[in-house]
Amino acid sequence: MNVLLIVTDQQSNRAMSCAGNPYLRTPHIDRLAASGVRFEQAYCAAPVCGPSRACLLTGRMPHEHGVLINGMPVADDMPTMGELFRDAGYRTAWTGRFGLPGELAGQLVGFDCLHDIDTPLGFGTTADDHVADTAIDFIRDDHQQPFLLGVSLCNPHDICYWVMKQSAPRGELHPETVALQRRARELPFRIPESSDLPPLPANFAIDPAEPEFVTRCRGRRRYGQEMTATWDWGEDTWRQYLHAYYRLTELVDQQVGRVLDALHQSGLADETLVVLTSDHGEGMAAHRWVTKLALYEEATRVPLIFSHPGAMPAGKVERQLASGVDLLPTLCDYAGIGWPATAGANLRGIMEGNVRAEREAVFAEIHPDRDDLTFQGRMVRTPGHKYIAYSWGERSEQLFDLDQDPGETTNLAGSTEGATELARHRALIDRRCRDTADRFTRAG
């Protein structure tokens, strides 16, 4: 059996028409979901590129594999999906963005790097054609052994540059901000204006009592500095931002369609397991947030779709919790490959209907300050609730009843009605930290 793993960049779970969003069309992703299983409640393990991608390929959390922020390498003793599949006789290849050191030199551990390293992979509008072309060439090759192909598309990540083009951040600029603004001015496309802009989300407002940790993140001038460009945005600009994000998502859907068409035309579709996910989501104007590096739903909840004709149900929407760290054990099981201990769960039984017990929880981590790695947060998502704890600042906990409050507008931490769930979720985080040697400590 072959494995085709498609990873988009910065696509929220809500940014698909098959998820019920009427403000964009993603027919090719929808087609994949109609042929397989779509997890409605899938979460990235870290809402930023490099750490999340390392989670996908190791089945471990950031504090275990060592990639806490972008630019850090995976620990030397941490086996990756590429190594496991290659050792089992698979041809392993990768094209597109990876987000870890060595990608520009084609040194992705366990994978052959297919893309032309002289072709920059910054803007999805210019790079994704090349990434998809390279994947299509690989699929059409004469395969003498099963393959694992990673196709890592860049969009809708271009929204970062769109944000930086709208208004200049106020105050003294960090050199990283200056560089990002310069890059944004080079953006090779213009999102068309539209009088039919999507509405603002119901959870657009900022909680006046939001954690001090989150407020500090809004003022970053490096590593997430896009937030500073939104300070003077009016509601029309926020709606234009959503319009731009949806158009960029439609662009990446077109590239997904090209790759899927090539797979079917090659005659390999029946013997290939296709998986589509994203490294993390996008703020989507909820809580007036843009891009990633937050533990709110929009930034942490991602698409996760498995499709293998005849091997799993078609058109199934699964509400069991899932995580990016589940990818490695699940793919290894389908390929008949053994895997080391991971932080994730094997989703095969859930997809095929053999597992009915409700999953207790999934987790996520965040390190949003590259210069201060003690500044961090942890999230636990259980069926019905989400708890977030921060290492710094006043009001350092958030608890949301997602069944009653899917927009995360009412923080129950500190309330009488939330006391029992707060204690239960604190215990889940504490137990996880003990079991995995995570040295996180919440403030207060």
N, C-alpha and C positions, 0 to 999 in steps of 0.2 A: 504494500500500500504506500502511495506517495502522500506527502503532506505539503499543502500550499498554505502558508501563513501570511495573511495580508494585515499590515499594521498601518492605520492612518495616524496622523499626528494632530492631537488636540481636538478630537471629535467627541462631543458629549453624547450620552445615550439618547437624549431628546432630539439630537440633530439627525434624525432619520424619519422619512415619511412612514415607514412601517411601524414606528413607535407612536404614530398618531399626530405628528407635527404637520399642520396644514400649510406652513410657510416656506417649505422647500420640498423638492422632489428628489428622491434617491432611488430610482427604479432598479438599479443594478444591485445595490445592497438589499433592497426589498426582495429581489428575485432570489438572492442567496438565502435570506431568511425564510422565504416560502418553501425552499427545498430542504430545510433543516430545522435546527433548534436555536431559538433566540433567547438568551438570558436577559430578562427584563431588569434584574437587579444585580448587575455585575459591576464590580468596583476595581479601579486600579489600586495597586498596593502603595503607590507614592505618586502624588499629582505633579510630577515634573519629568522631563524626558528621560535623561540617563538613568536615574534610579528606578523608574518604572520599567524601562526596557530590560534592565538587569534582572528585575523581579520576574518578568515574563520568561526569561531564558535560563534562570537558575531555580525557580520555584522557591526562592528565599526572600525574606524581607530585607530592606536596606541595611539595617543594623547587623544583619548576618552576612550579606554578600559584600558589604563595604562601600557601596556606591551611595553615599548620603546626598550628594549634590552632583550637578552636571560636571563632567570633567574628571571624575574619579574612576579608577579601574576596578574591575571585579577582583575579589580576593583570589590569589593564585591557587588556593586549594579548593576552589568552588567549581565543580563541574558544570558545564553549560549544556543546553539542549543540543547545540551543534556537535559537541564532543561525544555526547551519549549516542546520537544518531549515527555519527561517522564511525564510531567504534562498532556499531551494530551492522555496518555494511552499507549505510546510506551515502549517497552523494549529497553533501550539504552545501548550500549556496545562499548568498544574501545579496540583495540589491537595494540601494537607497540608504536612507538615514538610519543611523544606529544610536548615536548619542553617547558613545563611550570612547575613551582614548584609543587611537590606533585605526579608527575607521578610514581616515584619509590615506593611510598607508596600506589599506586592504588587509589589516591584521585583526579581523574579528575572530575571536577564539572559537575554533570548531567549524568555521565557515570559509568558503571561498568567496571573496568579494567580487561581484560581477560587474558593478558599475564602473564606468570610466572615472578614475580618481582625479582626472584633470577637469571634469565637469562639476562645477560647484553645485551643492545640493541645498542651497539656502532658500530660494523662492520656489514654492511648489508650482507656481505658474510657469516656471521655466524648467524645473527639474523633473516634475512628475511624468512628463512625456518620455523623458529619457529613462527613468526608472522602470516605467511600464514596458517600454520597448525592450529593455534588457531582460526583463522577466519573460516577455513573450518569446524572445530568441531562445532563452533557456528551455522553456516549455516545449518548443518545437524541435529541440535537439533530439538526437537518437539516444535514448536512455537505456543503458545496459544494466542499471541497478535502480532500486527505488530511490526517490529523492525527497529531501526536505528543502523547500525553497521559501526563504523569507523575502517578502516584497514590502518594503517600508516606504510608503508614500509620504510626501511632505505636507500636503494640505489636510485640513484647513488652517495649518499653522501660520500661513501668511497673514492671518488676522492680527498677529502681533505687530507687524509693520504697518498695517492699516491704522491701528490705534495710534501709533507714534506719529503718523502723518497728520492727525486731526488738529492737534494743538501742542504747543511747546510746554513741557513741564516748567513750573515756576521755580525760582530760586537758583542757587548754584548747582550746576550740572555735574554729575559724576562722569568720568571719562567713558564708562560703559554706556551711559545714556546718550552721550554725544555720538558715540559710534553707532548705536542703534538708530538714532535719528538720521544719521547720514545714510545708513543702509535703507531706511524707510523711504528716503527721497529717491532712491534708485528703484523703487518698486515698479516693475515693468507692466503694470496694468492699472486700470481704473475701474472700480466698481460703479456701474451705472446708477444714476440717481433714480429714485422711484417715488411716485406720490402714494403708492400703496405699500407703505412700510409696515412691518410687523409691529404689533403692540408691545408695550413694555410688560414684563412679567408681573404677576401679582405680588411677588416678593422682591420688587425693585427697591424698596426703601431699606436704608441702613438702620439696624437696631441701635437706638441711642445708647443702649447699655451693652453694646457688643464687647467682647473681651479686649482688653488693652493690647494683647498680642496681635489681634487682627488689625486694630487701628494702627499699630506700629508698621505692620506690613503694607498698609495703604500708602505709607510715605517713603517706601524704599526707592533709592535712586540708583540701585544696581540690582541685578538678579531678580527681575520682576518689576522693573521700573515702569512698565507700561501703565500701572495704576496711576502714576503721577500725571500722565497725559489726560486723564479723565476728570480732573478736579473741576474744570470749568465747563464741562459738557452740559448742555441743555437736553431736554427729553428728546428733541428731534435728532440730535447727534447719537444718543443712545439707540434710538430706533434705526438709524442708518447703520450703526455698528452691527446690529442684529441682522439687518439685510445683507451686509457685506459677509458676515460669517456664514450665512446660509448659502450665498452664491459660491463661496470658496468650498463649502461642503459638497455642493453639486458638482464642482469641478473635479474633486477627488473621486466622487462616485463614478464619473465618466471613465476615469482610469481603472477603477475596479472592474467596470464592465468590460473594458478592453482585455484585461488579464483573464477574466472568466470566459470570455468568448474564445480566446486562444486555447484555453484548457479544453473546452468542448470541441473545438475544431480539430484538436490534436488527437482526439479519441481517448484521452486519458481521464476524462471526468469520472467515469464509473469506478476507477481504481485510485481516486485521489480524495483524501479528506481535506476540505477547505475550511479554514478558520479565519474569521475577520474580527479584529478588535482594534482598540486605540490605546496609545500609551497613557493618556489622561484626557480629561474633558476641558471645557472652556467656561469661563464665568457666566457668559450669556446674559449679563446685566442683572442677574439675581444679586441682591444686596449691593448693587452698583459695583459689581466685580467684573474685571476683564482678565482674560488669560487663565493661568493656572496657579499653583502654589497656594492653594486653599483647600480646606477639608469639607466645604459645602458640597451638596449633591451634584451641582452642575460641573464642578471641577473633578470630582472623584468617580462619578458614575459613567460608565463607558459602554459602547456596543460590545457584545460578545456573541458571535454566531458560529455554529458548527454545522457543516453540511457534508454528508457522505451518502449518496443515493443508495437505498437498500439497507444501510447499516444503522440508521436512526430514523425517528419519525420525521415527517415533513410538515412544515408549518406550525411546529410546536412553539408556544411561548411559555417559557419556564420561569416561575417566580421564586424558585429557590435562590438563595444568596450565592454569588460566585465571586471569585477574585482573580486577578492577574497571576497570582502564584499557583493557581490551579492548572494553568496551561501545560506546564511541563509534565506532571504526572498523568494528565489526561491523554496527551499526545503519545507519551511513551506506552501507555496501556494499549491504545489502538494500534500502535506499530509493533506490539509484542516485544518491547524493550524494557529491561529492568531500569529502575531509577532510584537514586539515593533518597534519603529522608528529606522531605521538603516541608515548607510551611503551608503548602496548599493541599487541596483535596482532589481526588480523581472524580471528575464529573461524569464519567461514562455511565455509571449506574443511574444517575439522576436523569440523563438524557434518554436512556433506553427504558426508563420506568421501573427499574429494579430497586431503587432506593426511594423510600417514602418518608423517612424520618426528616424532620425539619432541621436544617443546619443551624447550629448555635450562633455563630458569629463569623464575620470577616473583619480584617484589620487594615489600617493604612497608616503611613508615617509621613511626616513632613519636616524638612530642614530648610526653611525659607531664607536663611541668611548665610551666604557663602563664607563670610568672615567670622561668624560666630556659630559653630556647630552645636553649642549647648542650647541654642534658641530653636526649639523644636516642638512638635505636637504629635499626638497619637489619636487615632479614631477607631472605634469599634462600632460596627453596624450589626444589629441583631434583627430578627423578624419583628418589625414594628418600631424600633427605636434606633437612634444614633447618639453616641456619646463621644465628645471630643474633649481632650485635656491638653493644656498648654504648659510649657515649662517656665513661663515668665508672665508677669503682669497681674493686674487686678482682674477679677471676674474670669478666672482661668479655666472655667469649665462650661460646656454647652451640652444640653440634653434636649433632644427633640423627639416627640411622638410623631413619627412619620406617617402613621396611619391617619391621624387626625390633622397633622400639620406638615404636608409634604413639601411646603416651601420653606420650612425651617425659620419661621417667623416668631415663634414663642419659645424662649429658652426656659426649660423647666428646672435647670440646675439651681438649687437654692430655694425652690418652692416646696411647699408642703406636699402638694399632689405628686411631685416628682421624686420624693425622698427615697422611696423603695427602689425605683428603677435606677436612680443615681447610685445607690449603694451597690446594686447588682452589676452595673456596668463598670464602676470603679474596680470591683473585684475581678471582672473579666480582664481588664487592662493589667492589673497588678499580677494576676496569674500568668498572663502572657509574657510579661516582662521577666518574671522569675523563670519560666520554662525555657525561654530563648536567650537568656543572658542579656536582655535589653536594659541598659542603664538609665532609661528615661525616668525622670522624676517630675511630677506635676507641681506647679507653683502652689504655694500655700500649704 
